[in-house]
Amino acid sequence: MASLARIRILSLFFHPRSHVTAVGGAEKRFIEVLRLLLERGNLEISVVESTPSLLTSFRDRLREVKPLSGFNLFVGSYGWFSIYFEWILWMVKAFASCFNIAYHRKYDLILASNNNIPNILLSYIVSRLTRTPLCVIVHHLEGLIGDEVGIIKTYYTCRYKGFGRLFSLVRVLALLTITMILRNVEACISVSASIARILAKLGVPERIIYVSGNGINLEYIDSFVALSEEKIYDAVFVGRISREKGVYNLLNVWLKIAGFRSASRLIMIGSGPEINDVKKSMSKLGLNKNVILRGPCPDSQMYAIMKASKLFVLPSIFEGWGLAVAEALACGLPVVCYDIPSLREVFGRCKSVFFVPVNDLEALRSTILSLLKRTDFNDLAEEARSYVERFSWEAVAEKDLEIIKNILGSVDSEVAWQ
C-alpha cells in the first residue's frame, strides 16, 4: 500500500473578513470535511487561504498552507462595492502564489471551497493554465429563488429586495461569470438536490453534477451550556446581516409582534455590510428595547444564546442547505423559515420546522406568535434533536472522497475511507 500514490489536492479557501460575514455554512463545511479527509483519506492537501486563518487547529497535517492577507478598503457608505473591490485585489495578489504552487508541484485536482467569485474564478484560471481538473463545491446561487432561473429574474429579484440598479447588474454579472465557469469545470459538488436542479437549468452538464450534503457536530454543540436556565429571548436570528437574509422583513414583523407582546425580545447574531443600516432601522421603528443586534460572536456565546431562546427565525430567500437551521434544531429550537426548495428538501419532514410563504410577512408574524403561545416546547425540542441526528460530517466527507475518486478515475484501495 505504501507504494500507491496519494491524491494530491490544491484548494483555494477565500473567506470574507468578519465585517462582511461571520464564519458561515460554506466555511464550516470546508473546515469539517477537510479535517476528516486528512484524518481518514490518503490525501496530500495544500491550501491557499485568506487571512485570518481558519485552519490553525490542524494546519500541521496539511502539506502546505499559504495565508494571504487582503486589503482593508471597507467604507460603510460604499458597502458591497468596496467589498467586491477588496476581493478583486485579493485575487490579483493570490494569483502568483496559486500558480507558482500549482505549476511546480503537479496536483491531481484543484478544489474550490465554494462558488463565490474569488474562489471559483481564481481556481478556474489556475486550473486551465496548469491543465489540472477542477472541482467546485456549490453552496447556493444568490439572486435565484427556488427553481426559478434566468438573468432577468435574477435582476428583478435583487431589485425587489431593495438593491439599486447598478448593484443588481453587478450581481447578474457575477452569476453569469459563475455559470460560465461551472459549465466548463470537471465536477460540481452541490450541497443539495435543489441546487443541483438549478445548476442543470443553468446549463451545467448533469454528468458533472454530484450531490453530497452538509452535516453538524452534535457533540460540539452539546458542549456549550445555555446562557440562562430560563428562556430569556423569544426568538433568535443567526446569519449575515443583509437584505437577502430577510433582516428588514424580520424587523417589520417584530414591530407587529411587539404590538401584541410589548416585552417580546429578538436577538440577532451576525455581521454584514448593512449592519449600520439595520441599527438605523431599529431606531426608526422604535425597536431598540425589543431587538438586540448582538453582532458576531464566538461559537461558545452563539450556542449559549441560541439555547436561551424560545425559537429560531430565518426569513432568508437564498439558502443552499440551511446549516443555521440544523444548528438551531440541534440546540432544541423550533424553527420558522421561508418555504424555499432547499430548506423544504432538507427539513420538510421535521415537525419542529414551520414553513411560511416567501415574503408573506403576515404569515411570518402569525406563525411566530402561534409558536410563542405553545406549551409543548419540550416535545418540539425532542423532535428537533432527533431529526438532526441524521446529519453527519463523517458521511459528507466519505461522500466527497468518493466523488473525488470518481472525478480522477481512481480505484486505488489506498484512498478508500479508513
FIVEXDO-82819 format. One record per residue (C-alpha): residue in one letter; x, y, z. Coordinates in steps of 0.02 Angstrom, whole numbers, plus 50000, padded with zeros to 5 digits. Last residue first. Layout:
BEGIN
+-------+-------+-------+-------+
: kolnu :    c1 :    c2 :    c3 :
+-------+-------+-------+-------+
:     A :     X :     Y :     Z :
...
+-------+-------+-------+-------+
This chain:
BEGIN
+-------+-------+-------+-------+
: kolnu :    c1 :    c2 :    c3 :
+-------+-------+-------+-------+
:     Q : 49482 : 50211 : 50325 :
:     W : 49388 : 50282 : 50177 :
:     A : 49475 : 50218 : 50021 :
:     V : 49623 : 50313 : 49951 :
:     E : 49742 : 50165 : 49963 :
:     S : 49613 : 50050 : 49886 :
:     D : 49658 : 50127 : 49719 :
:     V : 49507 : 50139 : 49604 :
:     S : 49542 : 50315 : 49542 :
:     G : 49450 : 50388 : 49392 :
:     L : 49500 : 50562 : 49445 :
:     I : 49323 : 50627 : 49456 :
:     N : 49263 : 50463 : 49532 :
:     K : 49396 : 50470 : 49666 :
:     I : 49345 : 50649 : 49707 :
:     I : 49162 : 50597 : 49715 :
:     E : 49200 : 50454 : 49835 :
:     L : 49303 : 50572 : 49942 :
:     D : 49156 : 50694 : 49947 :
:     K : 49038 : 50554 : 50000 :
:     E : 49154 : 50500 : 50141 :
:     A : 49170 : 50681 : 50198 :
:     V : 48982 : 50702 : 50199 :
:     A : 48955 : 50541 : 50297 :
:     E : 49084 : 50593 : 50426 :
:     W : 49006 : 50766 : 50437 :
:     S : 48846 : 50681 : 50496 :
:     F : 48667 : 50738 : 50476 :
:     R : 48547 : 50601 : 50533 :
:     E : 48550 : 50661 : 50715 :
:     V : 48464 : 50817 : 50652 :
:     Y : 48289 : 50745 : 50668 :
:     S : 48304 : 50680 : 50846 :
:     R : 48360 : 50848 : 50912 :
:     A : 48215 : 50940 : 50832 :
:     E : 48086 : 50811 : 50888 :
:     E : 48149 : 50821 : 51068 :
:     A : 48148 : 51012 : 51062 :
:     L : 47970 : 51015 : 50994 :
:     D : 47915 : 50898 : 51133 :
:     N : 47998 : 51008 : 51264 :
:     F : 47920 : 51163 : 51186 :
:     D : 47746 : 51093 : 51212 :
:     T : 47666 : 51246 : 51292 :
:     R : 47628 : 51345 : 51135 :
:     K : 47593 : 51531 : 51139 :
:     L : 47764 : 51578 : 51067 :
:     L : 47729 : 51461 : 50921 :
:     S : 47568 : 51550 : 50874 :
:     L : 47654 : 51719 : 50883 :
:     I : 47793 : 51661 : 50768 :
:     T : 47670 : 51584 : 50645 :
:     S : 47559 : 51740 : 50646 :
:     R : 47705 : 51857 : 50609 :
:     L : 47780 : 51751 : 50469 :
:     A : 47608 : 51728 : 50391 :
:     E : 47582 : 51916 : 50396 :
:     L : 47754 : 51946 : 50323 :
:     D : 47724 : 51836 : 50171 :
:     N : 47893 : 51868 : 50086 :
:     V : 47916 : 51683 : 50043 :
:     P : 47770 : 51577 : 50103 :
:     V : 47788 : 51510 : 50282 :
:     F : 47871 : 51349 : 50340 :
:     F : 47872 : 51285 : 50518 :
:     V : 48014 : 51169 : 50568 :
:     S : 47987 : 51067 : 50727 :
:     K : 47888 : 50932 : 50637 :
:     C : 48040 : 50890 : 50532 :
:     R : 47992 : 50809 : 50367 :
:     G : 48022 : 50964 : 50261 :
:     F : 48195 : 50993 : 50336 :
:     V : 48317 : 50954 : 50194 :
:     E : 48206 : 50969 : 50040 :
:     R : 48096 : 51107 : 50112 :
:     L : 48251 : 51206 : 50157 :
:     S : 48321 : 51187 : 49981 :
:     P : 48154 : 51221 : 49897 :
:     I : 48109 : 51384 : 49986 :
:     D : 47968 : 51394 : 50113 :
:     Y : 48029 : 51538 : 50219 :
:     C : 48081 : 51496 : 50396 :
:     V : 48016 : 51470 : 50572 :
:     V : 48120 : 51349 : 50675 :
:     P : 48085 : 51255 : 50837 :
:     L : 48237 : 51258 : 50950 :
:     G : 48324 : 51110 : 51032 :
:     C : 48502 : 51172 : 51008 :
:     A : 48525 : 51040 : 50873 :
:     L : 48371 : 51114 : 50789 :
:     A : 48458 : 51283 : 50787 :
:     E : 48615 : 51203 : 50715 :
:     A : 48513 : 51122 : 50576 :
:     V : 48428 : 51287 : 50534 :
:     A : 48596 : 51378 : 50527 :
:     L : 48661 : 51242 : 50410 :
:     G : 48520 : 51278 : 50287 :
:     W : 48558 : 51185 : 50125 :
:     G : 48585 : 51307 : 49983 :
:     E : 48494 : 51455 : 50057 :
:     F : 48440 : 51616 : 49971 :
:     I : 48268 : 51683 : 50022 :
:     S : 48307 : 51705 : 50206 :
:     P : 48171 : 51735 : 50336 :
:     L : 48266 : 51631 : 50468 :
:     V : 48185 : 51632 : 50640 :
:     F : 48239 : 51521 : 50786 :
:     L : 48131 : 51487 : 50938 :
:     K : 48123 : 51501 : 51126 :
:     S : 48296 : 51570 : 51158 :
:     A : 48423 : 51527 : 51295 :
:     K : 48493 : 51383 : 51192 :
:     M : 48526 : 51504 : 51049 :
:     I : 48618 : 51622 : 51167 :
:     A : 48733 : 51485 : 51231 :
:     Y : 48759 : 51424 : 51053 :
:     M : 48817 : 51597 : 50997 :
:     Q : 48921 : 51630 : 51152 :
:     S : 49028 : 51474 : 51139 :
:     D : 49029 : 51486 : 50950 :
:     P : 49116 : 51654 : 50952 :
:     C : 49017 : 51815 : 50923 :
:     P : 48965 : 51924 : 50777 :
:     G : 48839 : 52064 : 50803 :
:     R : 48722 : 52064 : 50952 :
:     L : 48585 : 52170 : 50874 :
:     I : 48458 : 52164 : 51015 :
:     V : 48277 : 52194 : 50966 :
:     N : 48134 : 52238 : 51085 :
:     K : 48202 : 52389 : 51176 :
:     N : 48286 : 52464 : 51023 :
:     L : 48131 : 52432 : 50919 :
:     G : 48069 : 52609 : 50893 :
:     L : 48047 : 52584 : 50705 :
:     K : 48172 : 52721 : 50665 :
:     S : 48293 : 52656 : 50796 :
:     M : 48287 : 52479 : 50727 :
:     S : 48302 : 52545 : 50550 :
:     K : 48458 : 52642 : 50598 :
:     K : 48535 : 52485 : 50675 :
:     V : 48493 : 52389 : 50516 :
:     D : 48581 : 52521 : 50412 :
:     N : 48735 : 52504 : 50523 :
:     I : 48735 : 52314 : 50499 :
:     E : 48718 : 52326 : 50311 :
:     P : 48895 : 52269 : 50269 :
:     G : 48874 : 52110 : 50371 :
:     S : 48888 : 52033 : 50542 :
:     G : 48793 : 51902 : 50640 :
:     I : 48681 : 51870 : 50788 :
:     M : 48508 : 51948 : 50802 :
:     I : 48414 : 51942 : 50968 :
:     L : 48225 : 51961 : 50974 :
:     R : 48136 : 52008 : 51134 :
:     S : 47950 : 52020 : 51169 :
:     A : 47904 : 52133 : 51315 :
:     S : 47766 : 52226 : 51224 :
:     R : 47682 : 52068 : 51163 :
:     F : 47545 : 52112 : 51040 :
:     G : 47623 : 52273 : 50973 :
:     A : 47795 : 52194 : 50995 :
:     I : 47740 : 52062 : 50869 :
:     K : 47696 : 52199 : 50745 :
:     L : 47869 : 52279 : 50761 :
:     W : 47944 : 52105 : 50753 :
:     V : 47871 : 52081 : 50580 :
:     N : 47948 : 52242 : 50517 :
:     L : 48116 : 52195 : 50593 :
:     L : 48109 : 52020 : 50517 :
:     N : 48071 : 52087 : 50345 :
:     Y : 48222 : 52201 : 50362 :
:     V : 48332 : 52052 : 50411 :
:     G : 48274 : 51944 : 50267 :
:     K : 48438 : 51853 : 50235 :
:     E : 48442 : 51929 : 50061 :
:     R : 48438 : 52102 : 50137 :
:     S : 48596 : 52084 : 50241 :
:     I : 48655 : 52047 : 50417 :
:     R : 48732 : 51878 : 50381 :
:     G : 48660 : 51741 : 50489 :
:     V : 48589 : 51694 : 50658 :
:     F : 48415 : 51752 : 50712 :
:     V : 48348 : 51720 : 50887 :
:     A : 48173 : 51723 : 50958 :
:     D : 48081 : 51749 : 51122 :
:     Y : 48242 : 51782 : 51217 :
:     I : 48270 : 51750 : 51403 :
:     K : 48223 : 51566 : 51402 :
:     E : 48262 : 51518 : 51582 :
:     E : 48411 : 51410 : 51631 :
:     S : 48521 : 51550 : 51564 :
:     L : 48662 : 51569 : 51439 :
:     A : 48637 : 51388 : 51389 :
:     V : 48786 : 51273 : 51409 :
:     F : 48904 : 51229 : 51268 :
:     S : 48973 : 51052 : 51245 :
:     D : 48812 : 50997 : 51160 :
:     I : 48858 : 51096 : 51004 :
:     Y : 49024 : 51002 : 50990 :
:     E : 48943 : 50832 : 51016 :
:     L : 48811 : 50873 : 50888 :
:     N : 48936 : 50915 : 50752 :
:     I : 48828 : 50956 : 50602 :
:     G : 48819 : 50893 : 50425 :
:     N : 48804 : 50951 : 50247 :
:     G : 48760 : 50872 : 50080 :
:     S : 48837 : 50775 : 49936 :
:     V : 48753 : 50795 : 49767 :
:     Y : 48859 : 50774 : 49611 :
:     I : 48845 : 50872 : 49448 :
:     I : 48971 : 50829 : 49311 :
:     R : 48855 : 50715 : 49211 :
:     E : 48713 : 50841 : 49227 :
:     P : 48804 : 50964 : 49114 :
:     V : 48788 : 51141 : 49184 :
:     G : 48662 : 51233 : 49075 :
:     L : 48583 : 51348 : 49202 :
:     K : 48438 : 51228 : 49219 :
:     A : 48561 : 51091 : 49271 :
:     L : 48638 : 51204 : 49403 :
:     I : 48465 : 51246 : 49470 :
:     R : 48424 : 51061 : 49486 :
:     A : 48587 : 51030 : 49580 :
:     I : 48545 : 51173 : 49699 :
:     S : 48382 : 51087 : 49744 :
:     A : 48470 : 50919 : 49757 :
:     S : 48576 : 50990 : 49897 :
:     V : 48757 : 51030 : 49943 :
:     S : 48810 : 51026 : 49761 :
:     I : 48981 : 50957 : 49714 :
:     C : 49022 : 51020 : 49539 :
:     A : 49144 : 50924 : 49430 :
:     E : 49265 : 50940 : 49282 :
:     V : 49237 : 51125 : 49255 :
:     N : 49167 : 51206 : 49097 :
:     R : 48983 : 51238 : 49134 :
:     L : 49031 : 51293 : 49310 :
:     I : 49141 : 51431 : 49239 :
:     M : 49006 : 51507 : 49129 :
:     T : 48880 : 51498 : 49272 :
:     I : 48997 : 51586 : 49393 :
:     T : 49030 : 51726 : 49269 :
:     L : 48846 : 51748 : 49227 :
:     L : 48802 : 51749 : 49412 :
:     A : 48932 : 51883 : 49446 :
:     L : 48868 : 51988 : 49301 :
:     V : 48690 : 51974 : 49370 :
:     R : 48750 : 52026 : 49543 :
:     V : 48840 : 52176 : 49466 :
:     L : 48679 : 52222 : 49374 :
:     S : 48585 : 52218 : 49540 :
:     F : 48719 : 52331 : 49615 :
:     L : 48697 : 52456 : 49475 :
:     R : 48507 : 52456 : 49485 :
:     G : 48500 : 52476 : 49673 :
:     F : 48461 : 52335 : 49795 :
:     G : 48293 : 52336 : 49885 :
:     K : 48247 : 52151 : 49887 :
:     Y : 48136 : 52180 : 49736 :
:     R : 48284 : 52248 : 49638 :
:     C : 48385 : 52092 : 49676 :
:     T : 48241 : 51981 : 49621 :
:     Y : 48219 : 52090 : 49469 :
:     Y : 48398 : 52061 : 49412 :
:     T : 48394 : 51874 : 49448 :
:     K : 48232 : 51852 : 49352 :
:     I : 48306 : 51945 : 49203 :
:     I : 48460 : 51832 : 49207 :
:     G : 48362 : 51671 : 49220 :
:     V : 48321 : 51536 : 49346 :
:     E : 48171 : 51490 : 49453 :
:     D : 48199 : 51330 : 49550 :
:     G : 48191 : 51416 : 49718 :
:     I : 48239 : 51598 : 49716 :
:     L : 48393 : 51642 : 49615 :
:     G : 48486 : 51803 : 49655 :
:     E : 48619 : 51717 : 49757 :
:     L : 48674 : 51546 : 49695 :
:     H : 48699 : 51423 : 49836 :
:     H : 48827 : 51305 : 49908 :
:     V : 48923 : 51242 : 49757 :
:     I : 49085 : 51149 : 49794 :
:     V : 49191 : 51167 : 49637 :
:     C : 49302 : 51030 : 49563 :
:     L : 49440 : 51074 : 49441 :
:     P : 49549 : 50955 : 49342 :
:     T : 49727 : 51019 : 49313 :
:     R : 49786 : 51086 : 49146 :
:     T : 49907 : 51207 : 49232 :
:     L : 49840 : 51363 : 49147 :
:     R : 49662 : 51297 : 49149 :
:     S : 49667 : 51250 : 49333 :
:     V : 49745 : 51416 : 49382 :
:     I : 49612 : 51518 : 49292 :
:     Y : 49470 : 51411 : 49360 :
:     S : 49530 : 51416 : 49539 :
:     L : 49547 : 51606 : 49530 :
:     L : 49370 : 51624 : 49464 :
:     I : 49292 : 51498 : 49583 :
:     N : 49369 : 51555 : 49745 :
:     P : 49367 : 51743 : 49721 :
:     I : 49193 : 51742 : 49640 :
:     N : 49099 : 51639 : 49770 :
:     N : 49073 : 51457 : 49721 :
:     N : 49144 : 51368 : 49872 :
:     S : 49300 : 51275 : 49929 :
:     A : 49369 : 51272 : 49752 :
:     L : 49464 : 51107 : 49736 :
:     I : 49608 : 51088 : 49613 :
:     L : 49646 : 50906 : 49574 :
:     D : 49789 : 50788 : 49536 :
:     Y : 49922 : 50914 : 49581 :
:     K : 50090 : 50930 : 49496 :
:     R : 50204 : 51031 : 49606 :
:     H : 50295 : 51174 : 49521 :
:     Y : 50147 : 51238 : 49422 :
:     A : 50013 : 51226 : 49557 :
:     I : 50118 : 51313 : 49690 :
:     N : 50175 : 51451 : 49572 :
:     F : 50001 : 51474 : 49501 :
:     C : 49922 : 51492 : 49672 :
:     S : 50056 : 51611 : 49737 :
:     A : 50050 : 51722 : 49581 :
:     F : 49860 : 51726 : 49580 :
:     A : 49839 : 51771 : 49762 :
:     K : 49880 : 51956 : 49744 :
:     V : 49766 : 51980 : 49595 :
:     M : 49630 : 51881 : 49682 :
:     W : 49649 : 51986 : 49839 :
:     L : 49631 : 52146 : 49737 :
:     I : 49470 : 52081 : 49660 :
:     W : 49402 : 52035 : 49831 :
:     E : 49439 : 52208 : 49901 :
:     F : 49346 : 52283 : 49752 :
:     Y : 49197 : 52173 : 49791 :
:     I : 49197 : 52236 : 49970 :
:     S : 49210 : 52417 : 49913 :
:     F : 49057 : 52390 : 49804 :
:     W : 48963 : 52296 : 49940 :
:     G : 48958 : 52442 : 50062 :
:     Y : 49001 : 52610 : 49985 :
:     S : 48945 : 52719 : 50131 :
:     G : 49020 : 52599 : 50257 :
:     V : 49194 : 52605 : 50185 :
:     F : 49289 : 52442 : 50177 :
:     L : 49459 : 52461 : 50095 :
:     N : 49554 : 52341 : 50207 :
:     F : 49655 : 52240 : 50083 :
:     G : 49682 : 52054 : 50097 :
:     S : 49809 : 51946 : 50185 :
:     L : 49869 : 51785 : 50106 :
:     P : 49893 : 51625 : 50205 :
:     K : 49984 : 51487 : 50110 :
:     V : 49959 : 51322 : 50197 :
:     E : 50065 : 51175 : 50141 :
:     R : 50063 : 50986 : 50159 :
:     L : 49918 : 50998 : 50280 :
:     R : 49927 : 50896 : 50440 :
:     D : 50014 : 51037 : 50535 :
:     R : 49868 : 51150 : 50486 :
:     F : 49752 : 51054 : 50601 :
:     S : 49686 : 51178 : 50730 :
:     T : 49751 : 51329 : 50635 :
:     L : 49636 : 51306 : 50486 :
:     L : 49530 : 51463 : 50499 :
:     S : 49672 : 51578 : 50450 :
:     P : 49646 : 51765 : 50467 :
:     T : 49679 : 51784 : 50325 :
:     S : 49639 : 51717 : 50152 :
:     E : 49690 : 51539 : 50113 :
:     V : 49794 : 51445 : 49985 :
:     V : 49781 : 51264 : 50041 :
:     S : 49889 : 51111 : 50007 :
:     I : 49820 : 50936 : 50027 :
:     E : 49901 : 50764 : 50018 :
:     L : 49766 : 50633 : 50032 :
:     N : 49757 : 50456 : 50099 :
:     G : 49585 : 50480 : 50174 :
:     R : 49545 : 50459 : 50357 :
:     E : 49619 : 50602 : 50459 :
:     L : 49655 : 50724 : 50318 :
:     L : 49484 : 50693 : 50243 :
:     L : 49406 : 50721 : 50414 :
:     R : 49487 : 50891 : 50439 :
:     L : 49446 : 50944 : 50261 :
:     V : 49263 : 50897 : 50285 :
:     E : 49246 : 51000 : 50445 :
:     I : 49340 : 51152 : 50379 :
:     F : 49254 : 51155 : 50209 :
:     R : 49082 : 51135 : 50285 :
:     K : 49109 : 51270 : 50414 :
:     E : 49169 : 51392 : 50280 :
:     A : 49018 : 51363 : 50169 :
:     G : 48898 : 51370 : 50316 :
:     G : 48960 : 51537 : 50377 :
:     V : 49105 : 51604 : 50480 :
:     A : 49049 : 51782 : 50515 :
:     T : 49003 : 51893 : 50369 :
:     V : 49059 : 52051 : 50281 :
:     H : 49135 : 52139 : 50433 :
:     S : 49215 : 51973 : 50482 :
:     R : 49326 : 51958 : 50328 :
:     P : 49267 : 51856 : 50181 :
:     H : 49332 : 51678 : 50160 :
:     F : 49445 : 51626 : 50016 :
:     F : 49492 : 51443 : 50027 :
:     L : 49578 : 51386 : 49870 :
:     S : 49622 : 51201 : 49872 :
:     L : 49768 : 51107 : 49794 :
:     I : 49743 : 50919 : 49802 :
:     R : 49865 : 50774 : 49786 :
:     I : 49791 : 50600 : 49786 :
:     R : 49919 : 50484 : 49863 :
:     A : 50021 : 50367 : 49757 :
:     L : 50022 : 50180 : 49792 :
:     S : 50190 : 50115 : 49851 :
:     A : 50143 : 50120 : 50034 :
:     M : 50000 : 50000 : 50000 :
+-------+-------+-------+-------+
